[in-house]
Amino acid sequence: MITTALPRREEVAPEHTWDLTHIFADISAWEAEARRVEGELPSLAQFQGRLGESALTLLAWFVAWEDLRVAAYKLLSYALMFFDEDTANQEAAALRDRAVGLSARFLAVAAFAEPELLTVDPARVASFLTDEPPLSIYGHYLNNLWRRRDYVRSAEVEQLLAAAGEVLNTPSSAYQMLADGDLRFADATDSAGGRYQVARGTISELLQSEDRQLRKSAWESYADAFLSLRNSFGALYAGSVKSDVFLAQSRGYASALEASLSASNVPQAVYDTVIAACNRHLPIWHRYWDIRRRALGLTQMEPCDIFAPLATSPVVSYADGVDMICAGMTPLGDEYVRVARIGLTSERWVDIYPNQGKADGAYSGGGYGTPPFILMNYGDNLISMSTLAHELGHSMHSWYTNRVQPAIYSDYTLFVAEVASNFNQAMVRSHLLSQGGPRELQIGLIEEAMANFHRYLFVMPILSQFEQQVHAWAEAREAVTAERMGQLLASLFAHGYGPAVSVDTARNGVVWAQFSHLYSNFYVYQYASGIAAANALADGVLHGEEGAAARYLQFLAAGGSRYPLDALALAGIDMTTPAAMDRAFGVMAGFVDRLERLIDEAGMR
């Protein structure tokens, strides 16, 4: 059922919210921990100039640094999630700002360490690891540091860059305040004159309506709100891009893209392969949209029709969704399913439904020593169920990592993060399709799959090409304006849609303003690489390949202890070739074939 109005945060039942008391009992407890961390930050300075002194001194540094790093991130996680419950809550906004500032101060105080470690003879550091066995766990961290040595600056510069982090994060913070807190959308109207509240948390549901007038009205309302403030959003995104360029150039990278890829030790050839594969397989999309156009009885598809239901979508309550997900994940074993079910229910990892002011979309949050929380805007349908499976994939990745790895390796890279999330969706989808069932259910499952592929193998690669060009403008000191960005993105969508879908230049062109993901330097392409690797991994598990499930769980537990390409190789995936990308598009083409058969059988054309 489409939500016509959203409840205020205080009207949401507690059992439908996440339980942040797992981190801090209340704000007073948060305040006490913040004071402790603030008070202990100066103690890190005692290690400056002494890291090469002895193995014991180096170990003491790592212990003190990790204690404060984990504590600072807990403070930040709590504040960010508290804010996301209701972005209009000024108390939460103030807490978030304080947490961001504290994190920046921690980074600044600790910034001397990496430059100083690089001045110590690697042979001496290696002897420390042998002489003091507890230091051995830092071997990969130190190897990764030495790999990046050409891009690590002096202690003074590193401290300055770390201190600037709070300021450089301003565009992202302001974007969230504007998009989630201040932006207002006109109500959408259906063909009978009914009115529906448009919000970041409801737009997906509205675009799945059978009523084309409602879909079109909602899509236009959503885009028009961003268009009304496009210059403000443009200034914020330009500021974020220029921050990326500034940081890359400060470290000596040739580009912001190189800086982003280097952080994960991913060659640019991998990035280029991902984007090339997505462009090479666009004809599959064109065929899919033409099938949809005919099934919907339309002369021309419009963007508002991309998610229009081709069959009656079943209602999938949150409880039903949990059951479906747990059934789909059974090939990974009892432990995975047990932990997942408890987290999704009694331990209250999940903030389930939308409310006024709540951050849009979905994510997995938390940190080392906290539950892997999940923000949702659940809509009682298959797509919401699939989104929950996606975020649970992230959360279970964190759960396995944090159970096995020390804090230093709890932060796995984005490149591997999107593998775990898409793996869950592939497993659950395959389980449900294998059961057959009514034609309407099968069509609904394929539509859910295609909505997922649309986001990760169509929209995200387009946004990545967009951000690559915008960063190139900034690097060449060219103008970065809302108008220029809109024209660029509209042209990319026109190429991607082909003749099957019409382009509304202004409204398609402002889609860049709707994605907070763009405020993370070259994040979005990793959705495409992630879904490709995920489908390849799931295929092995689903076909009973010997050891496939165990290798996948090893991959989850590796966390940040390996470079991302090495972690995927542990599970049997090689992302340096186009094979995984092509395999993912082969899976997608299979869904398109099955959909066409089901539509033919139903006489829908």
Residue, then its C-alpha position, 0 to 999 in steps of 0.5 A: m500500500i502506498t503511504t499517503a502521509l508519514p508519521r512523526r518520529e515519536e509516533v513510530a513504535p519502538e519495535h520498528t526502530w533500531d536499538l542504539t542503546h547497544i552503543f550508548a544507553d543514552i546521550s548522557a553516556w555518549e557525552a561521558e565517552a566523548r569527554r573521555v576521548e577528548g581528554e585522552l587525545p593529547s596522550l597520543a602526542q607522547f609517541q611522536g618521534r618514538l615509533g622506531e624506538s623499540a618493538l614495545t613502543l610501537l606496540a603501545w602506540f598501536v594499542a593506544w591509537e586503536d582504542l581511541r580510533v574505535a571509540a571515536y568511530k562509535l561516537l560518530s556512528y551513534a551520532l550519525m544514526f541518531f541524526d538519520e532518524d530525523t534530520a530535522n532534529q536539531e539536537a541530533a544535528a548538533l551531536r553529529d557535528r560534534a562527532v564529526g569534529l571529534s573524529a577530525r581532531f583524532l585524525a589530526v592528532a594521529a596524523f604524524a604516525e604514518p609519515e614517521l613510520l615511513t622514516v624507519d628502516p623497513a628491516r627494523v620494523a620487520s624485526f619488531l614484528t618478529d621480536e614482539p609477536p602481538l605486532s605481527i597482526y599489523g604486517h598487512y597494514l604496514n605493507n600497505l603503508w609502504r606501498r603508498r609511501d610516495y603519496v604520504r606527506s610529511a607529518e606537518v602536512e598530514q596533520l594539516l590535511a587531517a585537520a582540514g577534513e572537517v571543513l572539506n566534509t562540509p559539502s557532504s554535510a550540507y547536502q544531507m541537511l538540504a536533501d533530507g531535512d529542508l527539501r520539500f516536494a509537492d504532493a503527487t496526484d493519481s488519476a482520481g485526484g487523490r494526493y500522496q506525500v512525496a518524500r525521499g523515503t516514499i519515491s520508490e514506492l510511488l514509482q511502482s504504482e499501477d497508476r501512470q498518472l501517479r507515477k508521472s506526477a511523483w517522478e516530476s515532483y521529485a525531480d522538480a524539487f531538486l531542480s528548484l535548488r539545482n544551483s545550490f546542489g551544484a555548488l555543493y557538489a562542485g565543492s565536494v569534487k574540488s575537495d577530492v581534487f585538492l586532496a589528490q593533488s596534495r598527495g601527488y596523484a595524477s587525478a582524483l580517480e587515481a587517488s581513489l583506486s590507489a587507496s584500495n590497490v585497484p588498477q585503473a584497468v579494472y575500473d575501465t573494464v567495468i565501465a566498458a562492459c556496462n556500455r558494451h551490454l546496453p543493447i540488453w537494456h534496450r531490449y528489456w525496455d522495449i518488452r516493457r513498453r509493449a507489455l504496458g501498452l505504451t507508444q513510448m516509455e518514459p523514465c517514470d515507467i521504468f518501475a511500473p508493475l507488469a503484474t500484481s505485486p505481492v504484499v511482502s510484510y517485513a516479517d515475511g521478508v525476513d523469512m524469505i531472506c533466511a530461507g534464501m541464505t540457508p546454503l551458507g549454513d545454520e550460523y549465518v541464518r541464526v545470526a541474521r534472523i536474530g539481528l533482523t528481529s529481537e536484537r533490533w538492528v533495523d530501523i524499518y519504516p519511513n517517517q518524517g525527516k528520516a534519511d532516504g534509502a537504506y544502508s548498513g551502519g555501526g562499527y567495530g564493537t557495535p551491532p551492524f545496524i541497518l537503516m531501511n524505508y521498508g515498503d511491504n513489497l518485493i523490492s523492499m525485501s530485496t533491499l533488506a537482503h542487500e543491507l543484511g549482506h553488508s551487515m553480515h560482512s561486518w559481523y564475520t569480519n569483526r568476529v575474526q579480525p582485529a580492529i585494524y582490519s575491520d574497515y573493508t573497502l567499498f570494492v568488496a562491500e558491494v559484493a556481499s550485499n549483492f550476493n544476498q540478493a542473488m541468493v534470495r532471488s534464486h531461491l524464490l524463483s526456484q519455487g516456481g509459483p504463480r506467473e505474477l510472482q515470477i514476473g514480480l521477482i524478475e522485475e525486482a531483479m531488473a530494478n536491482f540491475h538497473r540501479y547497479l549496472f545502468v544508473m551507477p555506471i552512468l553516474s561514474q562516467f558523469e563524475q569522471q568527467v566532472h572531476a576532469w573539468a575541476e582538474a583542468r580548472e574548468a567551470v563546474t556548474a549545475e547547468r553544465m552537469g545537467q547537460l552532461l548527465a542528460s546526454l549520458f542517459a540519452h545514450g544509455y536509454g537508446p530509442a526505447v525510453s524518452v529523455d526529459t533533459a531537465r529532469n534526467g539531467v538533475v539526477w546527479a543531485q539525488f545521489s549522496h553516493l557522489y560525495s564519496n570519491f568514485y564510489v559508484y562504479q563499485y556497485a557494478s563491479g560488486i554485483a558482477a562478482a556477487n552473481a558469479l559467487a552466488d552461481g557457484v554456491l547455488h550449483g553446489e560447487e564444492g567448497a564454494a560456500a566455505r570460500y565465500l564465508q572466508f571472504l567475508a571474514a577476511g575484512g580489510s586484512r587483504y587487498p580487495l582483489d586478493a580477497l575476491a581471489l580467495a573466493g575464486i573471483d578474478m576482477t582483472t578480466p571482463a569475465a565476471m562482468d560478462r557473466a553478470f550481464g548473461v544472468m540479466a539477459g536470462f531474466v529478460d528472456r524469461l520475462e518475455r516468455l512469461i509475458d507471451e504466455a499471459g498474452m500481454r502484448 
